[in-house]
């Protein structure tokens, strides 16, 4: 541990956050604020984060992981500097960016399945609007909510995007949307229950909610432990096992439908980077850092490290795809998305 907090006042460095060491903790249950899923007031220490006072505690009743103590609003804002979102409309190196967009567009068929022409869709945490652009191409009326104007810069002009710190602050009328998408955003929110309650309020009767999160109970998470890429500490404030997510949705009032365990965008890379994070000779999340589009002042990794990382990416991709397939068959994907209706 360095003792130097990445959350100190001043500009944040996104790629520095990705490199923070994570260690496994053990200990007796500690008193915490009521769990947003089951209301238990105990938490078991699980992970510590380099330079950050807060730790990940796990609810002994429902298995939800959470950052404790919770960060204040100023500290949370420092977790998302401009480079987290990339240049306008981009986040990764050009080749990777094209692959991300290709895979992203392919799952639009899933998101739009069964919707009437012109249906109103809201993407919570819409970021660069990749999903919204593809949905607009199919004739849907697209809306987005984003906490950061910088994040939405470069988004498709056909999307009506509101900037708000919480979904409830975006000011939507009741029963406004046919579908709401919360795609790998819920784990970033300080009040996930409140966000799901507000989504329920602004969904039309029979409207559909699609929520995607990293699966804290997955084979990938259990196998790689503190090395798991999708921990993304301290940005991920909550860590949802699938059962806890389904329980929360049910408690808020949704009719909870099927869960899907296959994600070509998330799960194979999650395997590769998580396993590489177990190598002491490689900086944590260094492959992701290499593929990320850096700001001009960000130094490039040494050429020897770059060569090693590209080698491992090529070599590890086939077994990662196999591992993804096995985890899918076992209903234990590294990320999972759940469909629920109002």
C-alpha positions in Angstrom: 0.0 0.0 0.0 1.4 3.4 -1.0 -0.6 5.5 1.5 -1.3 8.0 -1.3 -5.0 8.2 -1.9 -6.3 8.6 -5.5 -9.3 10.4 -4.1 -7.4 13.4 -2.7 -8.6 16.8 -4.0 -7.5 17.7 -7.5 -7.8 16.1 -10.9 -8.2 12.4 -11.1 -6.2 10.1 -13.3 -8.4 7.3 -14.6 -5.7 4.9 -15.7 -4.0 5.3 -12.3 -7.2 4.0 -10.8 -7.1 0.9 -13.0 -3.7 0.1 -11.6 -4.6 0.2 -7.9 -3.7 -3.0 -6.1 -6.5 -5.0 -4.5 -5.9 -7.4 -1.7 -8.1 -10.0 0.0 -9.3 -9.3 3.5 -10.7 -11.5 6.2 -12.3 -10.7 9.5 -15.4 -10.7 11.7 -18.7 -9.1 10.6 -18.9 -5.4 11.0 -21.9 -3.1 11.6 -22.8 -1.1 8.4 -25.8 0.8 7.1 -28.8 -1.4 6.0 -28.1 -3.5 2.9 -30.1 -2.1 0.0 -31.2 -5.6 -0.9 -32.0 -7.4 2.3 -31.6 -4.7 5.0 -29.0 -6.6 6.9 -26.7 -4.4 9.0 -23.6 -6.5 8.9 -20.8 -6.8 6.4 -17.9 -9.2 6.1 -14.5 -7.7 5.0 -13.6 -9.0 1.5 -11.3 -6.6 -0.4 -9.0 -3.7 0.4 -7.9 -1.1 -2.2 -4.5 0.6 -2.4 -4.6 4.2 -1.1 -8.4 4.1 -0.3 -9.8 3.9 3.2 -13.0 2.3 2.0 -13.1 -1.5 1.7 -15.5 -4.0 0.1 -17.7 -5.6 2.6 -20.1 -8.5 1.7 -23.5 -8.9 3.2 -23.6 -12.3 4.9 -27.3 -12.7 4.2 -27.7 -11.9 0.4 -24.0 -11.8 -0.7 -24.1 -8.2 -2.0 -20.7 -6.5 -1.9 -20.5 -2.8 -1.2 -17.9 -0.1 -0.7 -17.7 1.0 2.9 -17.6 3.7 4.0 -19.5 5.0 1.0 -17.7 7.8 -0.9 -19.1 11.3 -0.8 -20.2 13.1 -3.9 -16.9 15.0 -4.4 -14.9 11.8 -4.2 -17.2 10.0 -6.6 -16.8 12.8 -9.1 -13.1 12.4 -9.0 -13.4 8.8 -10.1 -14.6 9.9 -13.6 -12.1 12.3 -15.2 -12.4 13.2 -18.9 -10.1 10.4 -20.1 -12.4 7.8 -18.6 -14.8 8.5 -21.5 -12.2 8.9 -24.2 -12.2 11.4 -27.0 -15.6 12.5 -28.4 -17.4 9.3 -29.3 -14.5 7.0 -28.7 -12.9 5.3 -25.7 -10.4 2.7 -27.1 -7.6 2.4 -29.6 -9.2 2.5 -33.2 -9.1 -1.2 -33.9 -10.6 -2.1 -30.5 -13.1 0.7 -30.8 -14.4 -0.7 -34.1 -14.7 -4.1 -32.5 -16.6 -2.7 -29.5 -19.0 -0.9 -31.8 -19.5 -4.0 -33.9 -20.3 -6.2 -30.9 -22.4 -3.4 -29.4 -24.6 -3.1 -32.5 -25.2 -6.9 -32.6 -26.9 -6.9 -29.2 -29.3 -4.1 -30.4 -31.5 -6.9 -31.8 -31.9 -8.2 -28.3 -32.6 -4.8 -26.8 -35.3 -4.0 -29.4 -37.0 -7.4 -29.6 -40.7 -7.1 -29.3 -40.9 -3.3 -29.2 -43.4 -1.5 -31.3 -42.1 0.9 -34.0 -41.3 4.3 -32.6 -41.2 3.0 -29.0 -39.6 5.3 -26.4 -36.4 3.9 -24.9 -34.3 5.4 -22.1 -30.6 4.4 -21.6 -29.5 5.3 -18.0 -25.8 6.2 -18.0 -25.8 6.4 -21.8 -22.2 7.6 -22.0 -21.1 8.0 -25.6 -24.5 6.9 -26.9 -23.4 3.8 -28.8 -26.6 2.0 -27.9 -28.8 5.0 -28.6 -27.4 5.5 -32.0 -28.0 1.9 -33.1 -31.5 2.0 -31.6 -32.3 5.3 -33.5 -31.2 3.6 -36.7 -34.1 1.2 -36.1 -36.6 3.9 -35.8 -37.0 4.1 -32.0 -37.3 7.4 -30.1 -34.2 7.4 -27.9 -33.4 9.2 -24.7 -30.5 9.1 -22.3 -29.4 10.2 -18.9 -25.8 10.8 -18.0 -24.1 12.3 -15.0 -21.4 14.0 -17.1 -21.8 16.3 -20.1 -18.2 15.2 -21.1 -19.3 11.6 -21.2 -22.2 12.4 -23.6 -20.0 14.6 -25.9 -20.0 13.0 -29.4 -23.3 11.2 -28.8 -25.8 10.8 -31.7 -27.8 14.1 -32.1 -31.0 12.1 -32.5 -30.8 11.2 -28.8 -32.4 13.5 -26.3 -29.9 13.4 -23.4 -30.4 14.9 -20.0 -27.5 15.6 -17.6 -28.5 14.7 -14.0 -26.7 13.3 -10.9 -29.6 10.9 -10.3 -32.3 9.4 -12.5 -34.9 11.0 -10.3 -33.3 14.4 -11.0 -33.8 14.0 -14.8 -37.5 15.0 -14.4 -39.3 12.4 -16.5 -43.0 12.1 -16.2 -44.6 8.9 -14.9 -45.1 6.1 -17.4 -42.9 7.8 -20.0 -41.0 4.8 -21.5 -41.6 1.5 -23.2 -38.1 0.3 -22.2 -35.4 1.4 -19.8 -31.8 0.1 -20.2 -29.4 0.2 -17.2 -26.3 -1.4 -18.8 -23.3 -1.8 -16.5 -24.3 1.3 -14.6 -26.2 0.1 -11.5 -23.0 -1.0 -9.8 -21.7 2.6 -10.1 -24.7 4.2 -8.4 -24.7 5.2 -4.7 -28.4 4.4 -4.4 -29.2 1.4 -6.7 -32.5 0.7 -5.1 -33.6 4.4 -5.6 -32.6 4.2 -9.3 -34.7 1.0 -9.8 -37.7 2.5 -8.0 -37.5 5.6 -10.2 -37.2 3.5 -13.3 -40.3 1.6 -12.2 -42.2 4.9 -11.8 -41.4 6.2 -15.3 -41.9 2.8 -17.1 -45.2 2.3 -18.8 -47.4 -0.6 -17.4 -46.0 -3.7 -19.1 -42.8 -1.8 -19.9 -39.5 -3.6 -19.9 -36.4 -3.0 -17.8 -33.0 -4.5 -18.9 -30.3 -4.4 -16.3 -26.7 -5.7 -16.9 -24.1 -6.0 -14.1 -20.9 -7.9 -13.4 -21.9 -11.1 -11.7 -20.3 -11.2 -8.2 -21.3 -14.9 -7.8 -19.9 -15.9 -11.2 -17.3 -18.6 -11.9 -15.0 -15.9 -13.2 -15.3 -13.8 -10.0 -14.9 -16.8 -7.7 -11.9 -18.2 -9.6 -9.9 -14.9 -9.8 -10.9 -13.3 -6.5 -9.1 -10.0 -5.9 -7.7 -10.2 -9.4 -11.1 -10.0 -11.0 -11.1 -7.3 -13.7 -14.8 -6.4 -13.2 -14.2 -5.4 -9.5 -13.2 -2.0 -11.0 -12.5 -0.5 -7.5 -13.3 2.0 -6.2 -15.6 3.0 -9.1 -17.9 0.0 -8.6 -19.7 0.8 -5.4 -21.8 -2.3 -5.3 -21.1 -5.9 -6.5 -24.3 -7.9 -7.3 -24.6 -11.7 -7.2 -27.3 -12.6 -9.6 -29.6 -13.8 -6.8 -29.3 -10.5 -5.0 -30.1 -8.5 -8.1 -33.2 -10.6 -8.8 -34.3 -10.2 -5.2 -33.9 -6.4 -5.4 -35.9 -6.2 -8.6 -38.6 -8.3 -7.1 -38.8 -6.2 -3.9 -39.0 -3.0 -5.9 -42.1 -4.4 -7.7 -40.9 -5.8 -11.0 -41.9 -9.1 -12.5 -38.5 -10.6 -12.9 -37.9 -12.6 -16.1 -34.9 -14.5 -17.5 -31.2 -13.9 -16.9 -28.7 -14.1 -19.7 -25.1 -15.2 -19.0 -23.4 -14.7 -22.4 -21.7 -11.5 -23.3 -19.1 -11.4 -26.1 -18.3 -7.8 -25.2 -17.6 -8.4 -21.5 -16.9 -12.0 -20.6 -14.0 -13.2 -22.7 -11.9 -10.1 -22.0 -12.9 -10.4 -18.3 -11.3 -13.8 -18.2 -8.1 -12.7 -20.0 -7.5 -9.6 -17.9 -8.4 -11.3 -14.6 -6.0 -14.1 -15.2 -3.2 -11.7 -16.2 -3.9 -9.8 -13.0 -2.7 -12.8 -11.1 0.8 -12.5 -12.7 3.0 -10.5 -10.2 5.2 -9.4 -13.1 2.4 -7.5 -14.9 0.8 -4.3 -13.7 -2.8 -4.7 -12.7 -5.2 -4.2 -15.6 -2.3 -3.4 -17.9 -3.9 -5.0 -21.0 -7.0 -2.8 -20.6 -4.7 0.2 -20.1 -2.9 -0.6 -23.3 -6.1 -0.9 -25.3 -7.6 2.2 -23.8 -7.3 5.5 -25.8 -4.9 7.6 -23.8 -4.8 11.3 -23.4 -1.8 12.9 -25.3 0.2 13.4 -22.1 -0.3 9.8 -20.8 3.0 7.9 -21.3 2.9 4.7 -23.4 3.8 1.4 -21.7 7.4 0.3 -22.4 7.7 -1.6 -25.7 8.6 -4.8 -24.0 5.5 -4.7 -21.8 3.4 -3.9 -24.9 4.8 -6.9 -26.8 4.1 -9.2 -23.9 0.5 -8.0 -23.5 -0.3 -8.3 -27.2 1.2 -11.8 -27.1 -1.0 -12.8 -24.2 -4.1 -11.2 -25.8 -3.6 -13.4 -28.9 -2.7 -16.6 -27.1 -5.4 -16.2 -24.4 -8.4 -15.3 -26.6 -9.3 -18.9 -27.7 -9.3 -20.4 -24.1 -11.1 -17.3 -22.9 -13.9 -17.9 -25.4 -14.1 -21.6 -24.3 -14.2 -20.5 -20.6 -17.0 -18.1 -21.5 -19.0 -20.8 -23.2 -18.6 -23.2 -20.2 -19.6 -20.4 -17.8 -22.7 -19.7 -19.9 -23.7 -23.3 -19.9 -23.2 -23.4 -16.1 -25.4 -20.3 -15.8 -22.5 -18.5 -14.2 -21.4 -15.7 -16.7 -18.9 -13.1 -15.5 -21.5 -10.5 -16.4 -25.2 -11.0 -16.6 -28.2 -9.2 -17.8 -31.8 -9.6 -16.5 -35.1 -8.7 -18.1 -37.9 -7.4 -15.9 -41.3 -5.8 -16.5 -43.5 -3.4 -14.7 
